[in-house]
Amino acid sequence: MKYSAQHRSWTRNLSSWAALAALPIAIMFVLMATAQSAQAQTFKVLYSFTGAADGAEPVAGLAIDRAGNLYGTASIGGSGFDGTVFKLHQAGSGWMFNVLYTFEGGDGSLPMAVSFGPDGTLYGTTLNGGTGEGVVFNLKPQASPCKTALCPWAETVLYRFKGGTDGEFPFSGAAFDQAGNIYGTTYQGGGNNCQHNGCGTVYKLTRSDGWAESVLYSFTGGSDGSKPIAGVTLDQTGNLYGTASFAGSLHYGVVFQLAPSGGGWTENVLYAFEGGSDGAAPYAGLILDGLGNLYGASSIDGSGGGGAALQLTPSNGSWTFSVLYDFVGGQNYQPSGPAANLTMDKAGNLYGATYRGGSTNCGGYGCGTVFKLTPSSGGWSYSVLHVFTGTAGDGANPQCALVFDQNGKLYGTTASGGANGVGTVFEITP
């Protein structure tokens, strides 16, 4: 297998996480169940990436359709080492894997998360490619009938970032409003300095004889924060919520709101991280419950050294911050806590994955966990659903948000580990 130093450099420099490389075109595998039956086990690897045509290092989570099919990205792979989009669907007692699209650089490189838009097709971002600073793309089946299951999907680049005031390096995937407009963040770029790279932006794509980009907010690197990695969440009134991973009044990152105001947008800092029990570096984004509460996580520091799960509750025009749980782990400022959004079930339980912790494997930092937080007697009880070993083929270092199917099973990815050391797709039955 060939490794790409360029891609490894991008991901390490921008998010502290590695990236690998791989090779060509669409393939298909039928994966048969190899251990116990699905009913008898709680954790199962559905697919181990090979680092060849299928790709490697799936750093983002999965999207799921109504039929239970899973869709995701491998950040590296394909003929130009630029990444792939894949699909997994059940076939008898196993799962069938096929590559839907392979990036070639000009159409994007290093794909991040994909999600379904209002039209039922896939939308996503690439961290690199296009003109060099990343793209927003749409992916759908070919318009002409396909006579084989191996048919690739068709990609349309909706926007190529230029690396100036429009933004640069969109880590986050796409969010949508009711009109189908797309919202997201860029890690760099914008109208302000931050060591000449820009402090990042929140952007909007509006369909207008194609797609037109507008920057809703450029971070300054001051009390407003800088370098957002996660995307934004919309509430029913059109406000946007997100996290900026760095800067803020105490330099540990912020939770922010963008509110429409007089034809523009106003940023309100809802919380500035202190680097204490609340942790620091909120790489994860935010989710909303039905009462308007926000949930998220920090990735380092905190009382246990591994970041913290957090809640923000609206109260009389302000927000009350509380720590739900402090994760254990993290050394030398290594990301340890959740690197992506938490997930909530219908009962109000929270689920997520930690990048490190859980064991003494993976260089002594731990290979990561999948956890559950349950409301209990006015607080939250913590339980571990799986501890990744990095040595038994189960994977290591999950950076993903988890998704549920209609039967309550959880699905996610690991960025490394597995049978070939370059990542997995897994299933957990809580």
N, C-alpha and C positions, 0 to 999 in steps of 0.2 A: 504494500500500500504506500502511496506517495503522500507526503505531508506538505502543506502550504504554509511557509513561514509568514507570508504576507497576511493570510487570514488569521493565523495564530496571533500576530501582532495586533490586528484590529481589535479582536475581542479582549485580549489582555489589557490593552491600553484603555479601552473605553468602559469595560465593565468588570475587570478583574477575573474574567472567566475565559478558559481556553477555547480554541477552535481547531479542528483537524482538516483533513482533505480526503478526496475520493475520486471516482471515475464515472463512465458514460450513462446512457439512455434508459428508457422505461423497462422495468422487469416485473416479474410476478412470482410470488412464492406462496405455496400453501403450507401453513403452519399447523401441525397437528398437536393436540394436547399431549404432553409428555409425562406429566406426573399424575397427581391425583385428579379426580373429577372436579369440575368447577364448583360443585356444591360442597365439596369437602375441604377446599382450601380458600384462604382469604387473599392470598397474593399470587399472581401469575404473570410471567413475562409473556406478552403476546408477540413481540418481535424484538430481535436483537439485530441492530444494524451491522453491516459488514464493512463499511468504509469504502465500498466499491460503487457500483451504479446506484444503489439505493441511498447513498449518502452517509453522513456521520454527524455526531454531536447535535441531536435535537434539543436545542436550548429553550425552545418555546413550548407551550402547552398545546392542547388539542382542541379542535372544534368537533361537535357531534351533531349529526342530523337526526330527523325524527325517526328514521329507520335504525338508528344505532350505529351507523357507519362513522368511523373516526377519520379525521383529516389533520394533518400537521406538516411541519417542515423539518428538514435536516439542514443545518446551517452550512454544511460543506457537502460537496458531492456533485456528480454530474461531470460532463466532459471538460468543463473549465474550472472545476473545484468551486463552483459558485452556489451550490445548494440545490435542493429539490423540494417539491411539494408532494406528499404521499397520501394514500388512502388505505385504510384497513377495514375490511368488512368480514363478518362471520361467514364461514363456509363449512357447514356440517359441525364437527366438533372442534374445528380449528379456526384460524383467521387467514384471510387472503390479503396480501400486501401488493400494492402496485404504485409505481411512480406516476403521478399525474403530470408533472412538469419539471424540467431541468433548466435551471438558469444558466445564462451564458455570459453575464457581465454587463452588456449594454442594456439588457432587460432587467437587471437587478443582480445582486450578489449578497450572500449572507442573509437569507430570509429569516424573519422573525415570525411572530404569531399570525395565524390566519383565523378569520371569523366569517360567519355568514351575514351578508347584507340583507336589506329588506327585499331584494329581488331573488333571494335564494341562492346566489352565487358567492364564491369565496373572494374575500378582500384581505390584503395584507400589506406588509412593508418589508423592504430589504434594507439592511444596515449600510450596505455599500452598493456599488454598481450604478447604472444609469450614466450620469456624467461623473460619477465617483463618490457622490454624497448620499446615495440611497434613493429609493423610489417607493411610491404607493402603487399597488397593482391590483388588477381584477383577474380572476381565473374562472373559466366556465368550460363545459364540454364543447367539443367542436360542433359547429352549426350543421355540418353534413353528417349523415348517418355513419356510424362506425360499425364495421363488420367484425371487430375483434375487441376483446376486453383490454387489450394492450394500448388502445388509442390514447395518445396524450391529450391533455386539455389545452385550450387556447388562452394565452395571456395577453392582457392589454395593460400597458403602462399608463396609469392615470396622471402621474406627476413625477418628474425627475427633479430632485432638490439640487440647487446650484451651489450651496455652501456659503451663501452670503446672508443677507437679511431674511431670506425665505426659510432658513434652517438647514441643518446638516445632521445626518445619522439618526434616522427615526427608529429607535429601539422598539417603540410600542406599536401594537397593531392598530386596527381601525375601530372607532366608535361611531355610531350613527344617531342622528336625530330622526324625528318622524317624517321629515321631508326627504330623507335619504342622503343628506349632507354628511361628510366624513370629517371626523375630528381626531387629532393625535398630537404627539409631542416630538420634538427633535432634541437630541442630547446636546448638540452644539448649534452654532449659527445664531442668527438674530441680529438685532441692531446694537448690541452692547459687547463689551470687550471680553473679559474672562481669558486673559493671556492670548489675546488676538484670535481666539477660536469662536467667540460668541458663547453666551451663557445658556443657550437653548431657547426654544419657542414652544408655544401652543398654536397649532395651525388648524385651518378649516379648508376643506375642498368642496366647492360648490359646482354642480353640473351646470355648465354654460357653454353650449356648443363645444363639448369636451368637458374638461374640468379645470376650474380656476382656483388657485391657491391664494389664501389671505392669511396673514399672521395676526392672530388675535392678541397675543402677548409675547413680548421678548423679555426674558429674565435679565436682571441687571447684575446678579451675583452679590447683591446686598441682602437686606432683610427679607426680600421677596424670594430668595432661593436661587439655585442654578442647577443645570445639568439634569433635567428630568429623564429618567429611564422608563418609568411606567407611563401608560396612557392616561386618558381622562375618562371619567364617569359622568353621565348626564342625569340630572333629576327631571321631574315632570314639568318644571317651569323653565327649563333651558339653561340652568346653571351648570357649570363644569367643575368637577372636583379632581384633584390629583396631588401628586407628591413631587417635590424637587429634591434630588438626592443629596445636594450639598448647599453650602452657604446658609442663609437665614441669619437672624440676629445673634445666634450662638454658634453658627457655622456647622451645624450638624444636620441640616436639611429642614424642610417645612412641609406641612399640609396646606394646600391652597384651594381657594374657590375663585373661579372667574364668573362674574355676573354681567349679563348684558346691561349696558348703561349708555343711553343717549346715542345710539348708533355705534358705540364701541364696546369695550369690555373693561371691567375694573377688577383687579386682583385683590383679594382679601386673604391674608395669612390667617388660617384658622388655628395653627399650632406650629411653634418653632421647637424642634427637638433640642434637648439639653445635654444629651450624652450621658445621662444618669440611668435610672431604672427604665426610662422610656426608650433607651437605645439611640442609635444614630444611623445615618445613611438609609433612608427609606427607599430602597429599590422597588419594593412592591407598590402597586397602586391601591386604589380604594374600591370598595363595594358598598352599596346602599341597601338597607333593609326597608321593609314597608313602612316603618315609622320615621324614616329619614335619618337614621343613625348611620354613621360611616365606620367601616372596619378596614384596617390595614396592618402593616408590620414594618418594623425597622430590621436591618440586617446585621448590625454589629452592636457592640457594647450592651447596655442593659445590665441588670443585676447579675445575670448569669453569664454575661459575656457574649451571648449569641443573638442579640436583638430581642425584640418583644412584639407580641400581638397587641393591637391597640384598638380603642373605640373612641369615637367622637360623637357626642350626643348634643343635638340642638337644644338650647335653653334660653328663652327670652331674648332672642336676637344674638346670642353668643353661643359658644360651644364648650362643652365640658369634656376634658380629656381623661381617659383612664387606661391603665395597662391591664390587659386581660391575662397575660402570661409572659414570663421572662424565660427565654430559651437559653440552655446551657451550651457553651462551646465558644469557639472563636479564639484565635491567638494571633498576635501581631497584625491586628486589624484585617484578618481574613474574613470575607463574607461568610456568615454562618447561618443566620436566620433565613426566613422566607425571602426569596428573590422575586416572587410574583404574587399576584392577588390571592387572597383567601377565597374560599368558596363556601356558600351557606346553603344548607338543605331546608326543606319546608318546615322542619321543626325548630329552626333557628340555631342549629349546631354549625360550627365553623370547621373547615378542613383546610389543610395546606401542607406544603412540603418545605423542609429546611435543607439548605444547600450542604451544610456540614452537620456534625454532631451525631450522636446515636451510638458510636462505637469508638474504638481506638484505631480503626483501619484508616486507609486513605491518608497516609503520611502523619497519622496521629491526630488529625483534625476530625475524623469521622466522615462517613460517606453520605450522610443525610438521612432524613426520616420523612415519613408521612404521619401526620398527627390529626387529632380531633379535639376541639374545645367545645365543651357542653355546658350550657347555663346550669348553675347549681347553687341553690341557697343564697342568691344574691351575688354570687361570684361565678367563676368558670372552673370546671375540672378538666384536666389535661390527660389525654391518653395517646399512646403511640400505636398506630396501625401497622407500621412496618419500619424496620431498621435496615437500611441498605448496607450490604457488606463489601461491595466492590470486588469480591473474590469468588462468589458463588453463582455468578451469571445473572444476578438480580439487578445490576446497575449501580450507579453511584452519582452523587451530586445533582439531584433534581433542581431545576431552575424554573419549574413550570407552575402554572395554576392548574388545579384539578377540575375535571368535568364529571358530571353525573349522567348515567343513562336513565331510562324510565323505570328500571328495576332497582335503582339505588346503588349500582356499582360505580366505583370511582375509576377514572382513567387518567394517566399522566405519562410523562417521559423522564428519562434520566439523560443528562448530557454526556455521561461517560459510563464505563463499566459494561456489563452484559457479556455475552459469550465472546465478543470480539473486541471489547474494550472501548467501543465508540458510541455507546448509548443504547437505550431500550425504549419500548412502549410497554407499559404495565397496566394491570387491572387489579383492583382491590375490592373485595366484597366486605363491607364493614360488618 
